[in-house]
Amino acid sequence: MNGWLKNLKVGDPVIVDYGRDSCYGQVIKTVEKVGKIHLTIGGEKYRISDGFRVGEMWAHTMLREPTPEALARVARKSLERAVSNLMGKPHGWLEKAPEDALIVLRDALKNAREAQ
């Protein structure tokens, strides 16, 4: 089940899942260091045995396998959140927008904010 964790190398992408059932979201991060029992990702240590973050009392933050489908889904949600945040809108209203349109919109909004 977690055999993929043992095969990770420095530079590999992983999905960090915050909260049970992703209730606080997911992000794509990169493996920074591989030790015998821990991985370092985003300055945090995760157990290779089960993917949970070291030192968490309730084990809410964990790693998820970075399949191509999962990486695409997380990247899409991240793009939707970025555009929603820049526009001051609630999350979820951009789910049906084309990805290329979201990228153009995000970049235009960032440029407009930086120009102010």
KOLVOVO-525145 format. One record per residue (C-alpha): residue in three letters; x, y, z. Coordinates in nm, 3 decimals, always signed. Layout:
N
residuo,px,py,pz
ALA,X,Y,Z
...
//
This chain:
116
residuo,px,py,pz
MET,+0.000,+0.000,+0.000
ASN,+0.273,+0.250,+0.094
GLY,+0.551,+0.082,-0.105
TRP,+0.577,+0.391,-0.323
LEU,+0.716,+0.584,-0.023
LYS,+1.025,+0.362,-0.016
ASN,+1.101,+0.444,-0.380
LEU,+1.100,+0.824,-0.346
LYS,+1.417,+1.016,-0.431
VAL,+1.529,+1.376,-0.377
GLY,+1.349,+1.595,-0.629
ASP,+1.043,+1.370,-0.664
PRO,+0.701,+1.536,-0.632
VAL,+0.461,+1.426,-0.359
ILE,+0.116,+1.534,-0.250
VAL,+0.091,+1.662,+0.106
ASP,-0.259,+1.607,+0.239
TYR,-0.357,+1.843,+0.521
GLY,-0.632,+1.720,+0.751
ARG,-0.835,+1.402,+0.745
ASP,-0.981,+1.339,+0.401
SER,-0.804,+1.652,+0.269
CYS,-1.035,+1.883,+0.466
TYR,-0.761,+2.148,+0.475
GLY,-0.644,+2.090,+0.120
GLN,-0.361,+1.928,-0.066
VAL,-0.044,+2.073,-0.217
ILE,+0.233,+1.942,-0.437
LYS,+0.577,+1.958,-0.277
THR,+0.920,+1.816,-0.357
VAL,+1.124,+1.562,-0.160
GLU,+1.424,+1.749,-0.015
LYS,+1.602,+1.470,+0.171
VAL,+1.569,+1.093,+0.203
GLY,+1.684,+0.928,+0.525
LYS,+1.655,+0.573,+0.654
ILE,+1.321,+0.627,+0.829
HIS,+1.214,+0.983,+0.734
LEU,+1.163,+1.199,+0.427
THR,+1.210,+1.575,+0.449
ILE,+0.954,+1.769,+0.248
GLY,+0.894,+2.141,+0.287
GLY,+1.118,+2.143,+0.594
GLU,+0.895,+1.884,+0.766
LYS,+0.975,+1.518,+0.836
TYR,+0.745,+1.236,+0.724
ARG,+0.774,+0.868,+0.812
ILE,+0.865,+0.642,+0.520
SER,+0.675,+0.358,+0.689
ASP,+0.330,+0.521,+0.665
GLY,+0.365,+0.873,+0.516
PHE,+0.246,+1.060,+0.824
ARG,+0.421,+1.375,+0.946
VAL,+0.651,+1.314,+1.241
GLY,+0.536,+1.451,+1.576
GLU,+0.168,+1.495,+1.497
MET,-0.055,+1.387,+1.779
TRP,-0.355,+1.300,+1.561
ALA,-0.168,+1.224,+1.236
HIS,-0.371,+1.460,+1.019
THR,-0.096,+1.555,+0.773
MET,+0.024,+1.280,+0.544
LEU,+0.171,+1.208,+0.204
ARG,-0.038,+1.081,-0.084
GLU,+0.092,+0.895,-0.386
PRO,+0.170,+1.138,-0.671
THR,-0.003,+0.958,-0.956
PRO,-0.036,+1.164,-1.276
GLU,-0.411,+1.195,-1.217
ALA,-0.367,+1.306,-0.856
LEU,-0.096,+1.559,-0.947
ALA,-0.320,+1.706,-1.220
ARG,-0.618,+1.727,-0.980
VAL,-0.417,+1.897,-0.705
ALA,-0.255,+2.139,-0.952
ARG,-0.599,+2.229,-1.090
LYS,-0.744,+2.292,-0.742
SER,-0.440,+2.504,-0.655
LEU,-0.492,+2.712,-0.968
GLU,-0.862,+2.758,-0.886
ARG,-0.774,+2.869,-0.530
ALA,-0.513,+3.115,-0.657
VAL,-0.759,+3.281,-0.897
SER,-1.038,+3.284,-0.636
ASN,-0.806,+3.440,-0.377
LEU,-0.688,+3.707,-0.620
MET,-1.049,+3.794,-0.705
GLY,-1.172,+3.779,-0.345
LYS,-1.429,+3.513,-0.435
PRO,-1.520,+3.196,-0.244
HIS,-1.359,+2.872,-0.357
GLY,-1.542,+2.633,-0.587
TRP,-1.695,+2.872,-0.840
LEU,-1.427,+2.806,-1.104
GLU,-1.450,+2.426,-1.123
LYS,-1.583,+2.424,-1.481
ALA,-1.355,+2.695,-1.621
PRO,-1.096,+2.582,-1.881
GLU,-0.747,+2.549,-1.733
ASP,-0.582,+2.772,-1.996
ALA,-0.833,+3.047,-1.915
LEU,-0.756,+3.014,-1.543
ILE,-0.383,+3.049,-1.608
VAL,-0.435,+3.365,-1.816
LEU,-0.670,+3.507,-1.552
ARG,-0.434,+3.428,-1.265
ASP,-0.138,+3.587,-1.441
ALA,-0.340,+3.896,-1.538
LEU,-0.464,+3.942,-1.181
LYS,-0.113,+3.901,-1.038
ASN,+0.026,+4.157,-1.282
ALA,-0.253,+4.401,-1.200
ARG,-0.189,+4.369,-0.826
GLU,+0.186,+4.413,-0.870
ALA,+0.132,+4.725,-1.083
GLN,-0.064,+4.899,-0.805
//
